[in-house]
Amino acid sequence: GLTSEAKEKTTLNDRQKKYAPGLPDAADKTLKGQFDDNDAAQQTFLDACDALTPMIMRVTLPNKPTPGGTGTRYEFEFQPLGFLLDEPTAEEWLMFTVPGKQNTKPVKTLPVSV
């Protein structure tokens, strides 16, 4: 979701400070994934992130599926700010991280038929 920062709106006639909401802002988003050099779809996604291309993200929540469909879904515009390959370790898969910002309020969409 989006949150607003408190902005002071006190006037000279007020006896205490008063506030109003400012423009809503979304939290920073970080996407992590397992890097697979042979996955063409993943490479296309990472190329778009590297080119700073805005994209629509769809998130399916792991709640109980609706009859004939997946769980609750939301979508929002995501602005990637590049991508990083995480430091490899002997115990884990090679992972990538995509930092970014959410540019729109999440909108609930219809479930996908399965």
Secondary structure by P-SEA (a helix, b strand, c coil): cccccccccccccccbbbbbbccccccbbbbbbbbbcccaaaaaaaaaaaabbbbbbbbbcccccccccccbbbbbbbbbcccccccccccccbbbbbbbcccccbbbbbbbcc
